[in-house]
Amino acid sequence: MSRTDSLQTFTAVVRTRNFTSAADSLGVTPSAISKQISSLEERLGVRLLNRTTRSVSPTEAGQLFYQHCENILESISEAERLVTDFDVTPKGRLRITAMANFGRRELARMLNDFSLEYPDISFELYISDRPVDIVQEGFDFALRIGTQEDSRLIAKPVAKQKIMICAAPSYLEKWGTPTKFQDIQNHRMLVIGNAEYARAHWLKDFEKEHSFSIKSVDRKLTVNDIDLGYEACLQGMGITALPSYIAERHVRSGELTHLFPQVEIPVRTINAVFPQNRYLSTKSRAFLDFVTSYFADSI
């Protein structure tokens, strides 16, 4: 019998002043109640109850012990209620890591919308292009693009990363607008080397289909930062491939032109990644459901 059980038994006896009534309220036999009280008194080394043939009453020590038992059991009940309510209403803090560019451009807007729906959840957001070990570093989620090879993690697809081939109107005015895909070999490319979903290697997928060689493309600028490549594109330095979450708003405003909209660039999957063996709390489930719905419609 646990200590909590013995406290519950003792308080039931003091309240009812009767072993039989206490036994009925707890769903056990009177003899079981008697044995539990005797065991409790033996463990504490003090007599807690005065027993008569008709009733029982607490001794002075028993009365003092009863008052503390009541407080302890009430605290336990309140703690259980708090945890239950906590699990029903999403609340608490979520630690999230994401790719730097994606995090800067998308997550503040998304988290603001999420907070309107779940005001009791707060966030700690860490953006980085290094491979963060979310298990070791205690993150609830990572938002990543591409395949997930770590067996400790679960990757849930939340959206498809769309790619748009873009150039600024100023570039097209100076160098002309390519009308077919093969024309790219006569243009200046901006290569973003560290962004797999936006670097010029996507051209290789079309070499055979469109009968041209990647070697003939003028690599005007090669950078290791997607923001720099994107800014260079806006300034008219050349043609590049950009994620739709960067390019689409500028295409709508006329600052960029979407080239070859009919060409389907192979897309990569955006995943919400989380530890495999970690219990998904209500706040985590709320975030996972929200981010899946949110990005499925907006990226």
Secondary structure, DSSP 8 states (H G I E B T S, - for coil): --HHHHHHHHHHHHHHTSHHHHHHHHTS-HHHHHHHHHHHHHHHTS--EEE-SS-EEE-HHHHHHHHHHHHHHHHHHHHHHHHHHHHHS--EEEEEEE-HHHIIIIIHHHHHHHHHH-TTEEEEEEE-SS---TTTTT-SEEEEES----TTEEEEEEEEE-EEEEE-HHHHHHH----SGGGGGGSEEEEETT-TTTSGGGGHHHHHHHT--GGGSEEEEEES-HHHHHHHHHTTS-BEEEEHHHHHHHHHHTSSEEE-TTS----EEEEEEEETTS---HHHHHHHHHHHHHHHHH-
